[in-house]
Amino acid sequence: MPDRVYLDWNATTPLRHEAREAMAAAWDLNGNPSSVHAEGRHARRLVEDARAEIARAVGGVPRNLVFTSGGTEANALALTPGLRREAGLPVERLLASAIEHASVLVGGRFATEAIGTIGVTSSGLLDLDRLRELLQSGPPALVSVMLANNETGAVQPVAEVGEIVHAAGGLLHVDAIQAFGKIPFYINGLNADLISVSGHKIGGPKGAGAVVLAEGVRGLEPLLRGGGQELGRRAGTENVAGIAGFGAAVRAAMDSLENDAIRLENLRNRLEKGLRHTSGVIVFSDDVPRLPNTTLFTIPGMRAETAVIGFDLEGIAVSSGSACSSGKVQPSHVLKAMGFGPEIAQGAVRLSLGCSTSSADIDRCLEAWRKLAGTLLKGSDETLLERF
């Protein structure tokens, strides 16, 4: 949309031109990737090239990557009771951090009574002492911890978490969906047993995701049964165009990751400096490692939904938190887990930057904030809403 500034990249990213071109080429193919004729082999080659590209980006092995319809399905597939490391004991329960995405908090295929929650600190980092206690109080567990939070951007000490989990005989699932393409990581470096990634967070299409397993992980049971696609781990004809676009987006994102991270962190810091010119501004998780592109902020008493509408009227697209919770007028479960009350949690606004964000975009956002701040802090919601 012309004359607008998009600062909601953590919700979804614009489609990279490399992904668009790869998808357009795939749409012209007639073959089913499971067919053995030339047309089918051509489609299969696109799928396998993308599989290799994505696996390489996370330090995985292509045969251990399972394509899914997106991040939610990837998380649901990964949360499987009975997972184990080769001859190790199978996991019987799930421990998830309190700030996980909703697709993890529902617990996958674990029974409700087999699910436990790990608290976090006021900075949004996992309470490692509590993790140790929970691991010692029952049978082997699958622990699910996101690498970077989608609201605050806080980056978890996942490698240390993995050491703790493995010492207790458990397995670690890492939801790396928000971190993928923003910070470098490898599955072995994270001490992870499974990781989830998604295409539309990295400049690829919506509707394409994947689970990557570490070597030696056994017991992944398919959610969808039928044909033998994905080595029997996910039935259904592969989304060839979506997968091709996913692979192309990953290749482009990895090529520019280091430069983009430096540039975006500088822009984010300038953005936060400008926001703090308004008295009382709180930037969440600013005392711990964060994604270079993410700012979650508020002022006590501000209503997030009103602020989001105000920014929108000024031509700026922002979010009040996870896009999967849009339309729900309720405090952020992430900030609640961090110990913030409703008067703070209900007012948080997320600004997230991306590869095309410019200095001019930051200037325009800060100009809009200066206009809005006075109205919002005076409690003039009705006046603002009348313009919507």
Disulfide bonds with the S-S distance in Angstrom:
none
